[in-house]
Amino acid sequence: MKIFYLDESWNTGNDLENSEQPIHFINGIWIDCEDIPKIEKEIKWLEFNFLPYSRNFDFEFHGIEIAGWKKYFKHFNIEDRLKLFDSLI
């Protein structure tokens, strides 16, 4: 069986007239269900190796936070942020 994960970014919600966010991206990935445990394990490994102090239940990797030096990523230099993006991809 396959699973398709779909996510959006730059969403203005119901405010379709918002000129500050004129772009809306929709991205997706199609994977085999049997690959999910391996993917989860690799993402957890990245979390513990890049962010050993982030061990809480609501942590997620968000591109806007990595790229924008926000939250857990505010102390990352450019090389570490690029390395993290590369590892996630």
N, C-alpha and C positions, 0 to 999 in steps of 0.2 A: 504494500500500500504506500502511497505517496501522501505527503502533506505539503500544503502551500501556505506559507506565512506571508502576510501582506501588512505593510506598515506605511504610514504617511508622515510627512513632515511639512512644516510651514503652513499648517492648517489654521485658517481663521475661523473655523467653526461655521456657524450660520451667518457670520458677517462677511458675505461675499463681496461687499463694496469696499472692504478695508484696503486702502491703497498702500499701506505700509507692508503688506504681505501679499504682493500680487502673484506669487509663484506657489504652486502646490505640487509636491513630489509624492508619487506613490511608487513604492518599491516592493519587490517580492522575491522569495526564494522557494524553490521546489525541491524537496528532499525525500529520500526514502525514510519511512518511519523507523526502520531498524538502525538508521544512522543517528537518531536523536540522542541516545545515551552517550555516544562518542563525542558528539558536538557539545553536549552539556558538560561533559568532563573536561574538554579542552577549554571551554569558556571559563569554568571554575578555576582551572589552572592559571589562566591569564589573570583572573581577578586576584588570586592569592599571590601571584608573582609580581604583578604591577602595582597592586594596591593592598598590601598586607594589613593595612589599618582600616579597610573598608568592610570588614566582616560584619555586616548587619543584614537584616532580612529584606530591606527595601532597596538594596543596591542594584542598579542596572547600568550597563554601558550605554551612554547616549552621545552620539556624535557631536551635538551642539555643545555639550559640556567638555568633551575632550578638546575640540577645536577652539573653544572659547575660554579655556583656562578657568572653568567653573567647578564648583563643588570639590570633589575628590581630585580633580585634575589641575587645580589652580597652581600647583607647584611644579608641574611637569614642564620641562624645557621642550623646545620644538622637536629635537631628535627623539625624545621619549614618546611624545605624542604621535609622531609619524610611525615609530616602531610599533606602538600599540595598535594604530589603525591597520598597519600591515599584518599584524598577528591576528586581528579580528577577521580580516578578509580571508 
